[in-house]
Amino acid sequence: MIEVVFALLMYMNGKLEGYSPKANIADCLEQKRKVERDQGTNVNWSCKEVKAIVEVDKHGIKRIKEVKE
């Protein structure tokens, strides 16, 4: 199903390469700070509210299948 969710987005060389749904903007920004401390300089992170195809796995955890930018 398509939902509007907060997501931590990973860009490499200007291209969207990964994403992770977050409960709210505060959780997203907290995770962003953590990964920016540990990652190299060629990766850019962004917190955004995005339209995405979301599915719930067998454990009840939301997963983003595809971001519709």
PyMOL Python script that loads the backbone (N, CA, C, O; Angstrom):
from pymol import cmd

cmd.read_pdbstr("""\
ATOM      1  N   MET A   1       0.829  -1.173   0.000  1.00  0.00           N
ATOM      2  CA  MET A   1       0.000   0.000   0.000  1.00  0.00           C
ATOM      3  C   MET A   1       0.877   1.241   0.000  1.00  0.00           C
ATOM      4  O   MET A   1       1.990   1.217   0.526  1.00  0.00           O
ATOM      5  N   ILE A   2       0.389   2.311  -0.579  1.00  0.00           N
ATOM      6  CA  ILE A   2       1.146   3.561  -0.625  1.00  0.00           C
ATOM      7  C   ILE A   2       0.802   4.385   0.609  1.00  0.00           C
ATOM      8  O   ILE A   2      -0.370   4.604   0.914  1.00  0.00           O
ATOM      9  N   GLU A   3       1.832   4.838   1.312  1.00  0.00           N
ATOM     10  CA  GLU A   3       1.675   5.652   2.515  1.00  0.00           C
ATOM     11  C   GLU A   3       2.654   6.808   2.469  1.00  0.00           C
ATOM     12  O   GLU A   3       3.649   6.772   1.746  1.00  0.00           O
ATOM     13  N   VAL A   4       2.355   7.834   3.254  1.00  0.00           N
ATOM     14  CA  VAL A   4       3.310   8.918   3.474  1.00  0.00           C
ATOM     15  C   VAL A   4       4.002   8.598   4.792  1.00  0.00           C
ATOM     16  O   VAL A   4       3.353   8.510   5.835  1.00  0.00           O
ATOM     17  N   VAL A   5       5.329   8.423   4.745  1.00  0.00           N
ATOM     18  CA  VAL A   5       6.099   8.037   5.928  1.00  0.00           C
ATOM     19  C   VAL A   5       7.359   8.891   6.038  1.00  0.00           C
ATOM     20  O   VAL A   5       7.837   9.450   5.052  1.00  0.00           O
ATOM     21  N   PHE A   6       7.881   8.978   7.253  1.00  0.00           N
ATOM     22  CA  PHE A   6       9.196   9.574   7.436  1.00  0.00           C
ATOM     23  C   PHE A   6      10.218   8.503   7.095  1.00  0.00           C
ATOM     24  O   PHE A   6      10.071   7.345   7.485  1.00  0.00           O
ATOM     25  N   ALA A   7      11.257   8.897   6.363  1.00  0.00           N
ATOM     26  CA  ALA A   7      12.267   7.926   5.959  1.00  0.00           C
ATOM     27  C   ALA A   7      13.655   8.535   6.040  1.00  0.00           C
ATOM     28  O   ALA A   7      13.857   9.716   5.755  1.00  0.00           O
ATOM     29  N   LEU A   8      14.606   7.699   6.437  1.00  0.00           N
ATOM     30  CA  LEU A   8      16.017   8.051   6.370  1.00  0.00           C
ATOM     31  C   LEU A   8      16.498   7.584   5.003  1.00  0.00           C
ATOM     32  O   LEU A   8      16.471   6.391   4.701  1.00  0.00           O
ATOM     33  N   LEU A   9      16.935   8.530   4.183  1.00  0.00           N
ATOM     34  CA  LEU A   9      17.338   8.241   2.809  1.00  0.00           C
ATOM     35  C   LEU A   9      18.849   8.298   2.678  1.00  0.00           C
ATOM     36  O   LEU A   9      19.485   9.202   3.220  1.00  0.00           O
ATOM     37  N   MET A  10      19.432   7.341   1.965  1.00  0.00           N
ATOM     38  CA  MET A  10      20.866   7.294   1.735  1.00  0.00           C
ATOM     39  C   MET A  10      21.135   7.562   0.258  1.00  0.00           C
ATOM     40  O   MET A  10      20.632   6.860  -0.619  1.00  0.00           O
ATOM     41  N   TYR A  11      21.934   8.588   0.002  1.00  0.00           N
ATOM     42  CA  TYR A  11      22.320   8.947  -1.365  1.00  0.00           C
ATOM     43  C   TYR A  11      23.815   8.709  -1.543  1.00  0.00           C
ATOM     44  O   TYR A  11      24.620   9.102  -0.698  1.00  0.00           O
ATOM     45  N   MET A  12      24.177   8.066  -2.640  1.00  0.00           N
ATOM     46  CA  MET A  12      25.582   7.890  -3.005  1.00  0.00           C
ATOM     47  C   MET A  12      25.758   8.460  -4.398  1.00  0.00           C
ATOM     48  O   MET A  12      25.053   8.076  -5.331  1.00  0.00           O
ATOM     49  N   ASN A  13      26.709   9.386  -4.536  1.00  0.00           N
ATOM     50  CA  ASN A  13      26.954  10.054  -5.814  1.00  0.00           C
ATOM     51  C   ASN A  13      25.679  10.676  -6.376  1.00  0.00           C
ATOM     52  O   ASN A  13      25.450  10.651  -7.585  1.00  0.00           O
ATOM     53  N   GLY A  14      24.854  11.232  -5.499  1.00  0.00           N
ATOM     54  CA  GLY A  14      23.636  11.910  -5.913  1.00  0.00           C
ATOM     55  C   GLY A  14      22.462  11.008  -6.255  1.00  0.00           C
ATOM     56  O   GLY A  14      21.405  11.502  -6.647  1.00  0.00           O
ATOM     57  N   LYS A  15      22.623   9.694  -6.114  1.00  0.00           N
ATOM     58  CA  LYS A  15      21.567   8.742  -6.465  1.00  0.00           C
ATOM     59  C   LYS A  15      21.031   8.074  -5.201  1.00  0.00           C
ATOM     60  O   LYS A  15      21.802   7.662  -4.334  1.00  0.00           O
ATOM     61  N   LEU A  16      19.701   7.970  -5.100  1.00  0.00           N
ATOM     62  CA  LEU A  16      19.076   7.309  -3.959  1.00  0.00           C
ATOM     63  C   LEU A  16      19.425   5.826  -3.984  1.00  0.00           C
ATOM     64  O   LEU A  16      19.086   5.120  -4.934  1.00  0.00           O
ATOM     65  N   GLU A  17      20.104   5.355  -2.939  1.00  0.00           N
ATOM     66  CA  GLU A  17      20.558   3.963  -2.894  1.00  0.00           C
ATOM     67  C   GLU A  17      19.905   3.144  -1.785  1.00  0.00           C
ATOM     68  O   GLU A  17      19.907   1.915  -1.845  1.00  0.00           O
ATOM     69  N   GLY A  18      19.345   3.811  -0.771  1.00  0.00           N
ATOM     70  CA  GLY A  18      18.749   3.063   0.324  1.00  0.00           C
ATOM     71  C   GLY A  18      17.799   3.924   1.126  1.00  0.00           C
ATOM     72  O   GLY A  18      17.854   5.153   1.061  1.00  0.00           O
ATOM     73  N   TYR A  19      16.921   3.275   1.886  1.00  0.00           N
ATOM     74  CA  TYR A  19      15.934   3.995   2.675  1.00  0.00           C
ATOM     75  C   TYR A  19      15.452   3.113   3.815  1.00  0.00           C
ATOM     76  O   TYR A  19      15.468   1.884   3.733  1.00  0.00           O
ATOM     77  N   SER A  20      15.022   3.779   4.881  1.00  0.00           N
ATOM     78  CA  SER A  20      14.535   3.081   6.059  1.00  0.00           C
ATOM     79  C   SER A  20      13.408   3.895   6.683  1.00  0.00           C
ATOM     80  O   SER A  20      13.594   5.081   6.958  1.00  0.00           O
ATOM     81  N   PRO A  21      12.235   3.287   6.916  1.00  0.00           N
ATOM     82  CA  PRO A  21      11.134   4.034   7.515  1.00  0.00           C
ATOM     83  C   PRO A  21      11.407   4.320   8.988  1.00  0.00           C
ATOM     84  O   PRO A  21      12.036   3.520   9.682  1.00  0.00           O
ATOM     85  N   LYS A  22      10.931   5.459   9.450  1.00  0.00           N
ATOM     86  CA  LYS A  22      11.071   5.850  10.852  1.00  0.00           C
ATOM     87  C   LYS A  22       9.708   6.267  11.383  1.00  0.00           C
ATOM     88  O   LYS A  22       8.848   6.698  10.616  1.00  0.00           O
ATOM     89  N   ALA A  23       9.505   6.140  12.690  1.00  0.00           N
ATOM     90  CA  ALA A  23       8.215   6.446  13.312  1.00  0.00           C
ATOM     91  C   ALA A  23       7.883   7.929  13.247  1.00  0.00           C
ATOM     92  O   ALA A  23       6.724   8.310  13.077  1.00  0.00           O
ATOM     93  N   ASN A  24       8.915   8.769  13.384  1.00  0.00           N
ATOM     94  CA  ASN A  24       8.700  10.219  13.370  1.00  0.00           C
ATOM     95  C   ASN A  24      10.003  10.910  12.993  1.00  0.00           C
ATOM     96  O   ASN A  24      11.042  10.264  12.857  1.00  0.00           O
ATOM     97  N   ILE A  25       9.942  12.230  12.826  1.00  0.00           N
ATOM     98  CA  ILE A  25      11.120  12.982  12.381  1.00  0.00           C
ATOM     99  C   ILE A  25      12.233  12.944  13.429  1.00  0.00           C
ATOM    100  O   ILE A  25      13.412  12.925  13.074  1.00  0.00           O
ATOM    101  N   ALA A  26      11.875  12.931  14.710  1.00  0.00           N
ATOM    102  CA  ALA A  26      12.894  12.888  15.768  1.00  0.00           C
ATOM    103  C   ALA A  26      13.706  11.595  15.692  1.00  0.00           C
ATOM    104  O   ALA A  26      14.932  11.628  15.806  1.00  0.00           O
ATOM    105  N   ASP A  27      13.035  10.460  15.501  1.00  0.00           N
ATOM    106  CA  ASP A  27      13.742   9.180  15.362  1.00  0.00           C
ATOM    107  C   ASP A  27      14.644   9.186  14.135  1.00  0.00           C
ATOM    108  O   ASP A  27      15.756   8.659  14.166  1.00  0.00           O
ATOM    109  N   CYS A  28      14.157   9.781  13.064  1.00  0.00           N
ATOM    110  CA  CYS A  28      14.932   9.849  11.828  1.00  0.00           C
ATOM    111  C   CYS A  28      16.206  10.668  12.026  1.00  0.00           C
ATOM    112  O   CYS A  28      17.294  10.239  11.642  1.00  0.00           O
ATOM    113  N   LEU A  29      16.064  11.844  12.626  1.00  0.00           N
ATOM    114  CA  LEU A  29      17.231  12.708  12.836  1.00  0.00           C
ATOM    115  C   LEU A  29      18.238  12.080  13.794  1.00  0.00           C
ATOM    116  O   LEU A  29      19.445  12.244  13.620  1.00  0.00           O
ATOM    117  N   GLU A  30      17.747  11.362  14.805  1.00  0.00           N
ATOM    118  CA  GLU A  30      18.645  10.672  15.734  1.00  0.00           C
ATOM    119  C   GLU A  30      19.468   9.612  15.000  1.00  0.00           C
ATOM    120  O   GLU A  30      20.683   9.526  15.183  1.00  0.00           O
ATOM    121  N   GLN A  31      18.804   8.810  14.173  1.00  0.00           N
ATOM    122  CA  GLN A  31      19.508   7.778  13.405  1.00  0.00           C
ATOM    123  C   GLN A  31      20.480   8.398  12.414  1.00  0.00           C
ATOM    124  O   GLN A  31      21.577   7.878  12.211  1.00  0.00           O
ATOM    125  N   LYS A  32      20.083   9.508  11.797  1.00  0.00           N
ATOM    126  CA  LYS A  32      20.947  10.205  10.834  1.00  0.00           C
ATOM    127  C   LYS A  32      22.242  10.659  11.502  1.00  0.00           C
ATOM    128  O   LYS A  32      23.325  10.487  10.941  1.00  0.00           O
ATOM    129  N   ARG A  33      22.134  11.241  12.700  1.00  0.00           N
ATOM    130  CA  ARG A  33      23.340  11.679  13.423  1.00  0.00           C
ATOM    131  C   ARG A  33      24.269  10.502  13.704  1.00  0.00           C
ATOM    132  O   ARG A  33      25.488  10.624  13.575  1.00  0.00           O
ATOM    133  N   LYS A  34      23.691   9.360  14.089  1.00  0.00           N
ATOM    134  CA  LYS A  34      24.507   8.177  14.399  1.00  0.00           C
ATOM    135  C   LYS A  34      25.257   7.669  13.168  1.00  0.00           C
ATOM    136  O   LYS A  34      26.453   7.387  13.243  1.00  0.00           O
ATOM    137  N   VAL A  35      24.561   7.550  12.037  1.00  0.00           N
ATOM    138  CA  VAL A  35      25.222   6.996  10.853  1.00  0.00           C
ATOM    139  C   VAL A  35      26.219   7.975  10.249  1.00  0.00           C
ATOM    140  O   VAL A  35      27.226   7.554   9.679  1.00  0.00           O
ATOM    141  N   GLU A  36      25.956   9.273  10.364  1.00  0.00           N
ATOM    142  CA  GLU A  36      26.903  10.252   9.824  1.00  0.00           C
ATOM    143  C   GLU A  36      28.230  10.216  10.572  1.00  0.00           C
ATOM    144  O   GLU A  36      29.275  10.493   9.984  1.00  0.00           O
ATOM    145  N   ARG A  37      28.203   9.880  11.852  1.00  0.00           N
ATOM    146  CA  ARG A  37      29.452   9.765  12.619  1.00  0.00           C
ATOM    147  C   ARG A  37      30.292   8.583  12.149  1.00  0.00           C
ATOM    148  O   ARG A  37      31.520   8.624  12.219  1.00  0.00           O
ATOM    149  N   ASP A  38      29.626   7.525  11.669  1.00  0.00           N
ATOM    150  CA  ASP A  38      30.318   6.282  11.328  1.00  0.00           C
ATOM    151  C   ASP A  38      30.612   6.106   9.842  1.00  0.00           C
ATOM    152  O   ASP A  38      31.397   5.230   9.479  1.00  0.00           O
ATOM    153  N   GLN A  39      30.005   6.913   8.975  1.00  0.00           N
ATOM    154  CA  GLN A  39      30.131   6.719   7.533  1.00  0.00           C
ATOM    155  C   GLN A  39      31.200   7.612   6.920  1.00  0.00           C
ATOM    156  O   GLN A  39      31.657   8.582   7.524  1.00  0.00           O
ATOM    157  N   GLY A  40      31.581   7.253   5.704  1.00  0.00           N
ATOM    158  CA  GLY A  40      32.541   8.047   4.941  1.00  0.00           C
ATOM    159  C   GLY A  40      31.884   9.275   4.341  1.00  0.00           C
ATOM    160  O   GLY A  40      30.693   9.518   4.533  1.00  0.00           O
ATOM    161  N   THR A  41      32.672  10.038   3.618  1.00  0.00           N
ATOM    162  CA  THR A  41      32.196  11.310   3.084  1.00  0.00           C
ATOM    163  C   THR A  41      31.437  11.178   1.771  1.00  0.00           C
ATOM    164  O   THR A  41      30.789  12.137   1.352  1.00  0.00           O
ATOM    165  N   ASN A  42      31.492  10.029   1.106  1.00  0.00           N
ATOM    166  CA  ASN A  42      30.809   9.894  -0.186  1.00  0.00           C
ATOM    167  C   ASN A  42      29.332   9.520  -0.044  1.00  0.00           C
ATOM    168  O   ASN A  42      28.643   9.324  -1.045  1.00  0.00           O
ATOM    169  N   VAL A  43      28.846   9.421   1.193  1.00  0.00           N
ATOM    170  CA  VAL A  43      27.449   9.076   1.452  1.00  0.00           C
ATOM    171  C   VAL A  43      26.747  10.278   2.065  1.00  0.00           C
ATOM    172  O   VAL A  43      27.242  10.871   3.024  1.00  0.00           O
ATOM    173  N   ASN A  44      25.586  10.640   1.506  1.00  0.00           N
ATOM    174  CA  ASN A  44      24.772  11.724   2.055  1.00  0.00           C
ATOM    175  C   ASN A  44      23.487  11.135   2.620  1.00  0.00           C
ATOM    176  O   ASN A  44      22.870  10.263   2.009  1.00  0.00           O
ATOM    177  N   TRP A  45      23.094  11.618   3.784  1.00  0.00           N
ATOM    178  CA  TRP A  45      21.891  11.146   4.457  1.00  0.00           C
ATOM    179  C   TRP A  45      20.878  12.272   4.537  1.00  0.00           C
ATOM    180  O   TRP A  45      21.244  13.440   4.670  1.00  0.00           O
ATOM    181  N   SER A  46      19.595  11.916   4.456  1.00  0.00           N
ATOM    182  CA  SER A  46      18.532  12.910   4.507  1.00  0.00           C
ATOM    183  C   SER A  46      17.302  12.308   5.177  1.00  0.00           C
ATOM    184  O   SER A  46      16.965  11.147   4.947  1.00  0.00           O
ATOM    185  N   CYS A  47      16.633  13.109   6.010  1.00  0.00           N
ATOM    186  CA  CYS A  47      15.351  12.711   6.588  1.00  0.00           C
ATOM    187  C   CYS A  47      14.267  13.464   5.846  1.00  0.00           C
ATOM    188  O   CYS A  47      14.315  14.688   5.720  1.00  0.00           O
ATOM    189  N   LYS A  48      13.289  12.719   5.357  1.00  0.00           N
ATOM    190  CA  LYS A  48      12.227  13.322   4.566  1.00  0.00           C
ATOM    191  C   LYS A  48      10.917  12.595   4.789  1.00  0.00           C
ATOM    192  O   LYS A  48      10.891  11.416   5.143  1.00  0.00           O
ATOM    193  N   GLU A  49       9.834  13.316   4.577  1.00  0.00           N
ATOM    194  CA  GLU A  49       8.520  12.696   4.528  1.00  0.00           C
ATOM    195  C   GLU A  49       8.284  12.339   3.064  1.00  0.00           C
ATOM    196  O   GLU A  49       8.250  13.226   2.211  1.00  0.00           O
ATOM    197  N   VAL A  50       8.121  11.054   2.764  1.00  0.00           N
ATOM    198  CA  VAL A  50       8.021  10.596   1.377  1.00  0.00           C
ATOM    199  C   VAL A  50       6.785   9.724   1.169  1.00  0.00           C
ATOM    200  O   VAL A  50       6.270   9.113   2.105  1.00  0.00           O
ATOM    201  N   LYS A  51       6.325   9.683  -0.078  1.00  0.00           N
ATOM    202  CA  LYS A  51       5.313   8.705  -0.477  1.00  0.00           C
ATOM    203  C   LYS A  51       6.066   7.438  -0.826  1.00  0.00           C
ATOM    204  O   LYS A  51       7.031   7.470  -1.590  1.00  0.00           O
ATOM    205  N   ALA A  52       5.625   6.319  -0.265  1.00  0.00           N
ATOM    206  CA  ALA A  52       6.339   5.071  -0.509  1.00  0.00           C
ATOM    207  C   ALA A  52       5.374   3.896  -0.527  1.00  0.00           C
ATOM    208  O   ALA A  52       4.309   3.928   0.089  1.00  0.00           O
ATOM    209  N   ILE A  53       5.773   2.868  -1.244  1.00  0.00           N
ATOM    210  CA  ILE A  53       5.059   1.598  -1.171  1.00  0.00           C
ATOM    211  C   ILE A  53       5.603   0.892   0.063  1.00  0.00           C
ATOM    212  O   ILE A  53       6.794   0.592   0.153  1.00  0.00           O
ATOM    213  N   VAL A  54       4.710   0.634   1.010  1.00  0.00           N
ATOM    214  CA  VAL A  54       5.107   0.071   2.299  1.00  0.00           C
ATOM    215  C   VAL A  54       4.457  -1.295   2.460  1.00  0.00           C
ATOM    216  O   VAL A  54       3.300  -1.497   2.092  1.00  0.00           O
ATOM    217  N   GLU A  55       5.218  -2.226   3.013  1.00  0.00           N
ATOM    218  CA  GLU A  55       4.655  -3.526   3.346  1.00  0.00           C
ATOM    219  C   GLU A  55       5.031  -3.857   4.784  1.00  0.00           C
ATOM    220  O   GLU A  55       6.045  -3.385   5.298  1.00  0.00           O
ATOM    221  N   VAL A  56       4.212  -4.660   5.417  1.00  0.00           N
ATOM    222  CA  VAL A  56       4.456  -5.071   6.794  1.00  0.00           C
ATOM    223  C   VAL A  56       4.926  -6.518   6.751  1.00  0.00           C
ATOM    224  O   VAL A  56       4.263  -7.377   6.169  1.00  0.00           O
ATOM    225  N   ASP A  57       6.087  -6.786   7.378  1.00  0.00           N
ATOM    226  CA  ASP A  57       6.609  -8.155   7.349  1.00  0.00           C
ATOM    227  C   ASP A  57       5.881  -9.031   8.369  1.00  0.00           C
ATOM    228  O   ASP A  57       4.985  -8.558   9.068  1.00  0.00           O
ATOM    229  N   LYS A  58       6.257 -10.285   8.453  1.00  0.00           N
ATOM    230  CA  LYS A  58       5.557 -11.239   9.321  1.00  0.00           C
ATOM    231  C   LYS A  58       5.704 -10.918  10.807  1.00  0.00           C
ATOM    232  O   LYS A  58       4.970 -11.457  11.636  1.00  0.00           O
ATOM    233  N   HIS A  59       6.655 -10.036  11.145  1.00  0.00           N
ATOM    234  CA  HIS A  59       6.858  -9.630  12.534  1.00  0.00           C
ATOM    235  C   HIS A  59       6.154  -8.318  12.852  1.00  0.00           C
ATOM    236  O   HIS A  59       6.269  -7.805  13.966  1.00  0.00           O
ATOM    237  N   GLY A  60       5.423  -7.769  11.876  1.00  0.00           N
ATOM    238  CA  GLY A  60       4.690  -6.527  12.074  1.00  0.00           C
ATOM    239  C   GLY A  60       5.522  -5.273  11.888  1.00  0.00           C
ATOM    240  O   GLY A  60       5.107  -4.186  12.290  1.00  0.00           O
ATOM    241  N   ILE A  61       6.702  -5.413  11.278  1.00  0.00           N
ATOM    242  CA  ILE A  61       7.598  -4.274  11.060  1.00  0.00           C
ATOM    243  C   ILE A  61       7.376  -3.726   9.656  1.00  0.00           C
ATOM    244  O   ILE A  61       7.364  -4.471   8.676  1.00  0.00           O
ATOM    245  N   LYS A  62       7.200  -2.389   9.578  1.00  0.00           N
ATOM    246  CA  LYS A  62       7.014  -1.742   8.276  1.00  0.00           C
ATOM    247  C   LYS A  62       8.329  -1.704   7.515  1.00  0.00           C
ATOM    248  O   LYS A  62       9.380  -1.400   8.079  1.00  0.00           O
ATOM    249  N   ARG A  63       8.257  -2.015   6.238  1.00  0.00           N
ATOM    250  CA  ARG A  63       9.408  -1.956   5.339  1.00  0.00           C
ATOM    251  C   ARG A  63       9.014  -1.147   4.111  1.00  0.00           C
ATOM    252  O   ARG A  63       7.909  -1.292   3.588  1.00  0.00           O
ATOM    253  N   ILE A  64       9.923  -0.297   3.658  1.00  0.00           N
ATOM    254  CA  ILE A  64       9.678   0.440   2.423  1.00  0.00           C
ATOM    255  C   ILE A  64      10.123  -0.438   1.267  1.00  0.00           C
ATOM    256  O   ILE A  64      11.278  -0.858   1.194  1.00  0.00           O
ATOM    257  N   LYS A  65       9.196  -0.704   0.373  1.00  0.00           N
ATOM    258  CA  LYS A  65       9.512  -1.503  -0.807  1.00  0.00           C
ATOM    259  C   LYS A  65      10.038  -0.611  -1.925  1.00  0.00           C
ATOM    260  O   LYS A  65      10.956  -0.987  -2.653  1.00  0.00           O
ATOM    261  N   GLU A  66       9.437   0.594  -2.055  1.00  0.00           N
ATOM    262  CA  GLU A  66       9.853   1.525  -3.107  1.00  0.00           C
ATOM    263  C   GLU A  66       9.443   2.937  -2.714  1.00  0.00           C
ATOM    264  O   GLU A  66       8.341   3.152  -2.209  1.00  0.00           O
ATOM    265  N   VAL A  67      10.334   3.902  -2.948  1.00  0.00           N
ATOM    266  CA  VAL A  67      10.036   5.310  -2.697  1.00  0.00           C
ATOM    267  C   VAL A  67       9.504   5.922  -3.980  1.00  0.00           C
ATOM    268  O   VAL A  67      10.090   5.751  -5.049  1.00  0.00           O
ATOM    269  N   LYS A  68       8.398   6.630  -3.871  1.00  0.00           N
ATOM    270  CA  LYS A  68       7.781   7.323  -5.013  1.00  0.00           C
ATOM    271  C   LYS A  68       8.067   8.807  -4.853  1.00  0.00           C
ATOM    272  O   LYS A  68       7.262   9.525  -4.259  1.00  0.00           O
ATOM    273  N   GLU A  69       9.198   9.286  -5.373  1.00  0.00           N
ATOM    274  CA  GLU A  69       9.587  10.690  -5.177  1.00  0.00           C
ATOM    275  C   GLU A  69       8.888  11.615  -6.118  1.00  0.00           C
ATOM    276  O   GLU A  69       9.111  12.824  -6.075  1.00  0.00           O
TER     277      GLU A  69
END
""", "prot")
cmd.dss("prot")
cmd.show_as("cartoon", "prot")
cmd.util.cbc("prot")
cmd.orient("prot")
